[in-house]
Amino acid sequence: MKSILVPVGSSKNAQSHLQYAVDFAEAFGAKLYVVQVYNVYTKSGTMIKVDHILERESLDFLNKHVASVNKKNVEVIVKTFKGKLVDTLELVSKSLDIDLIILEPRTNSIKDEVYLGKTSGKIIKQTNIPALIVPEGYTYRPINSILFALKSAVINKVDALNPLISLKNQFNAKLNLLLVKTPFHSASDFVIAEDLKAHLTSTKETENATTFQGVLEHYKEFNPDILCVVRRKRGFFTKMWEKNSILKRDFYVTTFPVLVLSGLK
């Protein structure tokens, strides 16, 4: 893991979140890109050009934000971009060869009942960038145990596992696989590829309506430091997919980070 991206919003947790990202990047010897995406909405007939003003203010904000944390030995690079959030982050991630994006659950939501705000929800649901969702106020600590929840172990895109394997190897962590038999599963869904099997500490099978429900039922058995799930069009977040915001009552495993991989198929 060489390059990590941190989008910055306007939340009260922004400083704590950035410090976590710095500490995480230090463990991997990775570069940390701290970015802000802004858009310009102009009215017909408006003559004032505000692009350069917004860019200057955004850059000034980011520099002050970075100065507020202990950068340690991490190379922190500040950048601002104009455009639509999701499209811009996709392009930036490709051009900077980003391995992981670290997200706050709520970048600007003030509602305590919200787990993923609209901004974070959009990034998780509408991009294919591997993402780590870090709980508010969470302090960096080494990862000793990872719970990887799947409803199908079929892997066509082997490189999609790279962020997970990188975490596992960096911290020499236990990797426990939870295979969830959903109503429409097939036998091939539970044939574990050798590329994954070689890294596993244990495997548990369970029957539940969704992967989401399987995690809620069994995660306490594993006591993981991180939960890992796979982003699919109608995957782990199926129950909450229609809206970008996700409520804590719908997803209350909020005490540890969640690693979201891009699709395996």
HELIX and SHEET records of a PDB file:
HELIX    1   1 ALA A   14  PHE A   28  1                                  15    
HELIX    2   2 ASP A   51  ALA A   67  1                                  17    
HELIX    3   3 LEU A   85  SER A   95  1                                  11    
HELIX    4   4 LYS A  118  GLN A  126  1                                   9    
HELIX    5   5 VAL A  158  LEU A  161  5                                   4    
HELIX    6   6 ASN A  162  PHE A  171  1                                  10    
HELIX    7   7 ALA A  187  PHE A  190  5                                   4    
HELIX    8   8 GLU A  194  LYS A  197  1                                   4    
HELIX    9   9 THR A  211  PHE A  222  1                                  12    
HELIX   10  10 THR A  238  MET A  240  5                                   3    
SHEET    1   A10 VAL A  76  LYS A  82  0                                        
SHEET    2   A10 LYS A  31  TYR A  38  1                                        
SHEET    3   A10 SER A   3  PRO A   7  1                                        
SHEET    4   A10 LEU A 100  LEU A 103  1                                        
SHEET    5   A10 ALA A 131  ILE A 133  1                                        
SHEET    6   A10 VAL A 258  LEU A 261 -1                                        
SHEET    7   A10 ILE A 226  VAL A 230  1                                        
SHEET    8   A10 SER A 145  LEU A 150  1                                        
SHEET    9   A10 LYS A 174  LYS A 181  1                                        
SHEET   10   A10 SER A 202  GLU A 207  1                                        
SHEET    1   B 2 VAL A 114  LEU A 116  0                                        
SHEET    2   B 2 ILE A 246  LEU A 247 -1                                        
END                                                                             
